[in-house]
């Protein structure tokens, strides 16, 4: 899957991030602290993340609105100073945000597609 634009809103404003859709990231959004500074999101909580190479990282997080295309949800915005992303990419968009927003990655096209959300 490629990149998509994600808008993150907090109490002081909004930022647009070019996010890589990461189906291996079980989370909402992760970026660097500088990228969301203008939103006013306070990242006062902390969680442990295991990196692909097995190392452990402590990341901070707070809550904010996350918008992809025409869908908006509230979710965790994680920040990690040492996050290394490809050039032109500001964040990772994870599977929990995709599920809450009602999207999935089409494995044939590599594009996001809207799916129905069921109330069971």
Secondary structure by P-SEA (a helix, b strand, c coil): cbbbbbbbbcccbbbbbbccccccccccbbbcccccccccccccbbbbbbccccbbbbbbbbbbbbbcccbbbbbcccccccccccccccccccaaaaaaacccccccccbbbbbbbbcc
